[in-house]
Amino acid sequence: MFKTIRLLPGLAVLLTALPSQADVTVGERVLQKGLFSPPQCKNDSGCLCEADIKYPVLAGMADEAQQETINNEFRNIAEQLKCQGEPASTASKGDNFSITHTYELTFQSPDIIGLKFTDLAYEGGAHSNGAVEGMIIDLHTGKPVTVGDLFDAKNLDPVNKIIYHALLPKSEGVFRDEIENRKGAFIKDNKCQGCTVALSKKGISVVFQAYEVAPFADGNPSVAIPAKYVSYPAIVKALAEKQPEKK
């Protein structure tokens, strides 16, 4: 019924033409929220679909046509996840299907924007299935920053070792085996294996999908990567200028 969308590959082409821009802002649109009754579903049968679908909207770009293209793509991705049917008039007595598509602005500077997208879908069973995707956009080049951009060849080995030593002490059973099997190759061939990379004020983190290296109860394990291993100049500069907020 639901389909999880991987965001980075689909947007890479669109974002390559983004012009240099220092004052881009990120707003929000709510595409769908509430209960909906799919065809052949009665409002009290427990087959309703509950939606919470939001997507970001860029504003302030110098190239308004490109800005519209990117925003339309954000919307199109969200549209694919919508609940079907009409708004439900009554609450369901059973478990509803549900779909959540949300985003978080994790970092913003004149040079860089960091976003994190979260998809969750419940189709029955013990819990929802989901995916997390990080996106880092260089506002001067107009391109998404890839894993290969973040960590050059000489830093890949120490970065993989940091991930390994952070995950192993907390692991057991099949997940310990999985971590051992990925030793030295969590990041390989310009890809994060079963993970994504996110940027916040605290720096770069490697975030794993559920079940990849830990049980569902552990959520999305995250490993912070020291700034000295980050190779991308604009991110190094942005992090140096943007100090974390004090608690």
Secondary structure, DSSP 4 states (H G I P E B T S, - for coil): ------HHHHHHHHHTTPPP-S--EEEEEEEEEEEEE-TT--TTTT--EEEEEEEEEEE--S-HHHHHHHHHHHHHHHHTTPPPSEEPSS--SSPPEEEEEEEEEEEE-SSEEEEEEEEEEE-SSSS-EEEEEEEEEETTT--BPPHHHHS-HHHHHHHHHHHHHHHGGG--HHHHHHHHHTTT-SEETTEETTEEEEEETTEEEEEEPTTTSS-GGG-S-EEEE-GGG---HHHHHHHHHSPPPP-
